């Protein structure tokens, strides 16, 4: 099942963001997962996460602009 199916709107995409630290002085860890899928994408920094989301948004918008089959 696609995340867009879970949200009830094919024009949206849903992500689950996880933020954590291994201990108080550890670096922040970040991971994104789309509900209904087992795979997650990990990031070493907020900048990496933001770059990933920007790329996802551009690719998704470009796919949305293609004519329907």
LOKE-972841 format. One record per residue: residue number from 1; residue in three letters; x, y, z of N, C-alpha, C, O, CB in turn. Coordinates in steps of 0.05 Angstrom, whole numbers, m for minus. Glycine has a CB too. Example, Ala and Ser with C-alpha at 12.3 -4.5 7.8 and 13.67 -1.06 7.14 Angstrom:
<recs>
- 1,ALA,264,m114,156,246,m90,156,264,m66,156,285,m66,169,226,m89,181 .
- 2,SER,257,m45,142,273,m21,143,258,1,157,268,23,161,282,m12,114 .
</recs>
This chain:
<recs>
- 1,UNK,17,m24,0,0,0,0,18,25,0,37,27,16,m19,0,24 .
- 2,UNK,12,43,m17,27,68,m19,19,87,4,m3,86,14,22,82,m46 .
- 3,UNK,38,103,12,32,122,34,10,141,26,m6,149,42,58,138,40 .
- 4,UNK,9,148,0,m13,166,m9,m40,153,m6,m60,166,m1,m8,174,m38 .
- 5,UNK,m41,126,m8,m66,112,m4,m74,113,26,m98,115,32,m64,83,m13 .
- 6,UNK,m54,112,44,m60,114,72,m71,142,79,m88,144,97,m35,108,88 .
- 7,UNK,m61,162,66,m70,189,73,m97,196,61,m110,215,69,m49,209,63 .
- 8,UNK,m107,179,42,m133,184,29,m131,205,7,m152,212,m3,m152,192,50 .
- 9,UNK,m108,215,1,m105,236,m20,m81,229,m37,m59,229,m27,m103,264,m7 .
- 10,UNK,m86,223,m62,m64,215,m80,m46,239,m86,m25,235,m98,m75,204,m106 .
- 11,UNK,m54,263,m78,m37,286,m83,m20,293,m59,m8,315,m58,m54,310,m89 .
- 12,UNK,m18,275,m40,m1,280,m17,18,256,m12,13,234,m21,m18,285,8 .
- 13,UNK,38,261,3,57,240,11,62,243,41,66,265,51,84,243,m5 .
- 14,UNK,62,220,54,64,219,83,91,206,91,98,186,80,41,205,95 .
- 15,UNK,105,219,110,130,208,120,129,207,151,116,224,163,154,225,111 .
- 16,UNK,142,188,162,146,187,191,175,195,196,193,182,186,139,159,203 .
- 17,UNK,179,216,212,206,225,219,213,216,247,198,220,266,208,256,217 .
- 18,UNK,237,204,249,247,195,275,272,211,281,291,212,264,252,164,276 .
- 19,UNK,274,223,304,297,238,314,306,225,340,289,220,357,292,269,317 .
- 20,UNK,332,220,344,341,209,369,371,214,373,385,222,354,335,179,370 .
- 21,UNK,380,209,397,408,209,404,414,184,419,398,174,435,416,235,421 .
- 22,UNK,438,173,415,446,148,429,451,154,458,446,137,475,471,137,416 .
- 23,UNK,461,178,464,465,187,492,466,218,491,465,229,470,492,175,505 .
- 24,UNK,467,230,514,464,259,516,484,275,499,476,296,488,468,268,545 .
- 25,UNK,508,266,495,528,280,480,531,270,451,548,280,436,555,279,493 .
- 26,UNK,515,251,444,517,239,417,504,258,396,487,275,403,503,212,416 .
- 27,UNK,513,256,371,501,272,350,471,264,345,464,241,350,517,270,324 .
- 28,UNK,456,283,336,428,277,329,427,258,305,443,261,286,413,304,322 .
- 29,UNK,410,239,307,405,220,285,377,225,274,359,232,289,409,190,294 .
- 30,UNK,374,221,248,349,226,235,343,203,216,361,192,203,349,253,220 .
- 31,UNK,318,196,214,309,176,194,281,182,185,264,191,201,311,147,206 .
- 32,UNK,276,177,160,249,180,148,239,153,139,255,137,128,249,201,125 .
- 33,UNK,214,148,143,201,123,133,174,130,123,159,146,135,200,101,155 .
- 34,UNK,166,117,101,139,120,91,122,98,103,129,75,101,138,119,59 .
- 35,UNK,99,105,115,82,85,127,75,64,107,70,69,83,57,98,139 .
- 36,UNK,74,39,116,67,17,99,92,5,86,89,m15,71,48,26,78 .
- 37,UNK,115,16,91,140,6,80,159,0,102,158,13,123,152,26,60 .
- 38,UNK,176,m20,98,195,m28,119,222,m12,118,236,m11,137,200,m57,117 .
- 39,UNK,227,m1,94,253,12,91,252,41,102,232,54,101,261,13,61 .
- 40,UNK,275,49,113,278,76,123,303,88,110,321,74,103,280,77,155 .
- 41,UNK,304,115,109,327,129,98,339,144,121,325,161,134,319,148,74 .
- 42,UNK,364,140,127,378,153,149,394,177,139,403,178,117,396,134,164 .
- 43,UNK,397,197,157,411,221,151,430,228,173,424,224,197,392,245,146 .
- 44,UNK,453,239,166,473,247,186,470,276,196,482,284,215,501,243,175 .
- 45,UNK,453,291,182,449,319,190,422,329,180,409,317,162,471,337,178 .
- 46,UNK,413,351,191,388,364,182,391,373,153,372,372,138,381,387,200 .
- 47,UNK,415,382,145,419,391,118,415,368,98,403,372,77,448,402,115 .
- 48,UNK,424,344,105,420,321,88,390,314,86,381,308,64,436,296,98 .
- 49,UNK,377,315,108,348,310,108,333,330,90,317,323,74,336,311,136 .
- 50,UNK,340,356,93,327,377,77,333,373,47,315,378,31,335,404,86 .
- 51,UNK,357,366,40,365,362,12,348,338,1,339,339,m22,395,356,10 .
- 52,UNK,346,317,17,330,294,8,301,302,3,290,294,m18,332,271,29 .
- 53,UNK,289,317,22,261,325,18,258,343,m6,238,341,m20,252,339,43 .
- 54,UNK,277,361,m11,276,378,m34,276,362,m60,261,367,m78,299,399,m34 .
- 55,UNK,294,342,m61,296,325,m84,270,308,m88,261,306,m111,320,305,m82 .
- 56,UNK,260,298,m66,234,283,m67,212,300,m78,196,291,m95,227,271,m40 .
- 57,UNK,210,325,m68,188,343,m76,191,349,m106,171,350,m120,189,368,m59 .
- 58,UNK,215,355,m115,219,361,m144,212,337,m161,198,340,m181,248,369,m149 .
- 59,UNK,221,313,m154,215,289,m170,185,283,m170,174,276,m190,230,265,m159 .
- 60,UNK,172,286,m147,144,281,m144,127,301,m160,108,294,m174,135,282,m115 .
- 61,UNK,135,327,m159,121,347,m175,125,342,m205,106,346,m220,132,375,m167 .
- 62,UNK,148,334,m213,153,328,m241,136,305,m250,125,305,m272,183,323,m247 .
- 63,UNK,134,284,m234,118,261,m241,88,268,m242,73,258,m258,122,238,m220 .
- 64,UNK,80,287,m225,52,296,m224,45,312,m249,22,313,m257,47,312,m199 .
- 65,UNK,65,324,m261,60,340,m285,58,323,m311,49,333,m331,82,361,m288 .
- 66,UNK,67,298,m309,65,281,m333,36,274,m339,20,271,m320,82,255,m329 .
- 67,UNK,29,271,m364,2,264,m371,m5,236,m360,12,219,m359,m2,265,m402 .
- 68,UNK,m30,233,m353,m40,207,m343,m41,187,m366,m45,194,m389,m68,209,m330 .
- 69,UNK,m37,162,m360,m38,141,m380,m66,135,m389,m70,118,m407,m25,115,m370 .
</recs>
